[in-house]
Amino acid sequence: MMIGKATHLVTLAVGMFWLAGCMATARLSDELSKPPDGKEASGSFAPTGPPTELPVKTEVGKSCLVELKQSYSISGTLSGTMMIDYRIVVYGPCGMSAGTFDEDWIAHGTFAGTANGSAVSGKLSYVARVQAGGDVAGRISLGQGLEGELQVRGNFGDGSLSYTGWVR
């Protein structure tokens, strides 16, 4: 009986990722909002090393759900560190190299450092659609200490992603 319940929960999780992916795709194509007193932001971020914990992978039908935590160094308008806790749906089997299949990323985390030269910390949410081959189109929303929206672009195979948007 427990196996049936676990299968149902995993099916539900895949459905949630699909719905979140649809919402992320629509939201990723939206223009960033820009408050009157927001300051434009741009820069890049890159992993500081391998994930801080071993990724947990769960095979779900023909897809793979991955949970991992990653630390990043961020530079530009925002300078400091980000710790991001990911939930990733890979539209292919577990065990394949990253970038082999399309992926949807849903994540949350923290930022600590400076924004426009002032010390600040805050929380973030991050959604992204990643094409096979590693091209990333995403959005980071900042809050709880730092407000802003950032579009994320690049190829994670290059080791660094760029961001543009606004912060205040």
N, C-alpha and C positions, 0 to 999 in steps of 0.2 A: 504494500500500500504506500509506503514511503517513497518508493521509486516513482510511482505514478504522480505523486504530489510534487516531487522534485522536477519531473519532466514538465508538468503544468507551469511551475514557477519559471523555468528556463524559457518556455514558449512565451510566457507573459513578458519576460525580460526582453526577448528578441522583438516582440511587438512594440514595446516601449521604445526601444532603440530605433525601430523603423519610423515610428511616429515622430520621435525627437529629430531624426534625420530629415524627415519631410519639413518639419518646422524650421530646422537649422538651414536647410536649403533656401526656403522662402526668406528667412531672416538674413542670410548671408548676401542675398541679392539686393536687400534694402539699402538705401543710402544711410550712412551714419547720421544720427541726430547731432546737432551742434548747438549747445546752449550759448546765449549771447556772451557769457564771460568765460567760455571754455578756451583753453589754449591748445593750439595744434600740437600734435605729438607724432614723433616718428623715431624709428630706431630698429634694433634687431635683438633677438634673443637666441641662445644656444644652450643645449644641455651641458651641465657641468661635469658629466661623466655618465656611467651607466645608471639605469633606474636605481633608486635608493632601496628598493625591496625587489626581490625576484617577482617578475610578472606572474599572475595567476591566470591560466588559460582554461576555458571551459568550452568543449566542443558542443555545438547546438545545431543539430541537423547538418547543413552544408556550410554553416558559419562558425566563427570562433569568437567568444566573448573574452576580452582581455582586461584585467585590472592591473594598473601599475602606478607607481609614484615616481615622479621625475623632478629633479632640481634643475633650475635654469639660471644663467647669468643674463641679465638684460641691460642693454645700453641704449643711449640716445636721450630723448626727453625723460624717459624713465630709466633710472640707473639703480641696479641692486640685484636682488634675487627673487625668484618665484619658485614656490613649491606647488606642483600640480598633481592632483589625484585623478587619474583617468579611468574612464569606462569606455572601452573601444569595441565596436563590432567590426570584425573583419569578415568580408563577404567571401570567405574561402576557409578551408580547413586549418585547424591549429597546426603549428609546426613548420609552416612555410616562412620564408624570409619576409621581414617587414617590407612593405611596398609592392608585394606580389599581387595583392587584390585591393579593390576599393575598400575604404574604411570610413566609419563615422566615429568622431570623437566627441564625448561629452565629459566635461571635467570641471572641477572646482579647485580652488587653491588660495594661496596667499601671496602678497607682494610685500617686500620690505626694502626700503632704500630711499631714493630721492625722486621727486617729480619737479621739473623746472628748478632744480637746485635746492628745494626745501625737503627736509626729512619727512617721510610719511610711510604709513603701512596701511594695508587694506586687504580686502578679500576680492576674489575674482571668480567668474564663471567663464568657460571656454567651450565653444562648439566649433567643430570643423568637419568638412567633408574632404577626404583625401583620396585622390585618384590612384589607381594602380600606377606605380612608378614614383609616387611620393609627392605629387603636386598638392599643396595644401591651400584651401580657401576657408578661412575661419574668422571668428569674431570673439574678442575678449571683452566682457563687461566688468568694470571695476566698481566697487562700492565699499561701504563701511570703513571710511577713513580716507578714501580716494575715489573720486567719481570720474568715470570716463568710458569711452567706447573705442576699441581698436580693431581695425581690420588686419588680419594676418594673411600673408602670402609668402610663397616660396616653395622649396622642395626640401623635405626633411632629410633627404639623402645628401644635401649640400652641407648639413651640419648646422645651419642657421636659418631662421625665418625672420622676415621683416614685418614691421607693424607701422600703420599710420592711423590717425584718428585725432582724438582730443582727450584732454584730462583737465580737471580742476580740483 
